[in-house]
Amino acid sequence: SFSSIICFQPAGMGNGLPQPVTIKETSSGSCEWHSWACSCMQGWRLGMEDAHVAISDMSSYGDNAGMALFCVFDGHGGREVADFCQAELPAEIGRQLQLLRGEGVDPCSADEATRGHLEEALVRSFHAMDDMLRQPEQQRLLRKWRDEGTTEAGKSIA
């Protein structure tokens, strides 16, 4: 017979809690052409590691009215990179969309050729995040956030 308590922990999740944290942080929004909602839950993890972006109108990131951005960033064992991408990716996507316009491409067009350019802008944006995260100054910032348990904006990452 077993004399110890067995705690279920999903495979691959690292250290876990004996019970999931089921408190949910929910937000929602809308614009002229859509409505959205998202909900975050820590679950079995020791701390919330994920971050997200929900932007109904990308017009504040360049001439991108009519475009929206929704992203989920899985922290994979740490919140720092997810928070970094939450803070930096929207502006980088806006920059890449502006570069498309400079090349004479309308990223809001529904034609097949434009979709390929839009995909390329997203891929370039993700590669830019990787490049930024490899920079020594970003590495120092991420270590600082991890060591202090907060992001630059003072949001708790513990």
Salt bridges, closest charged atoms under 4 A:
ASP50 OD1 - ARG45 NH1 3.08
ASP83 OD1 - ARG79 NE 2.83
ASP83 OD1 - LYS155 NZ 3.68
GLU92 OE2 - ARG95 NH2 3.01
GLU103 OE2 - ARG124 NH1 3.87
GLU112 OE1 - ARG115 NH1 2.66
GLU120 OE2 - ARG124 NE 3.32
ASP131 OD1 - ARG134 NH1 3.09
ASP147 OD1 - ARG146 NE 3.30
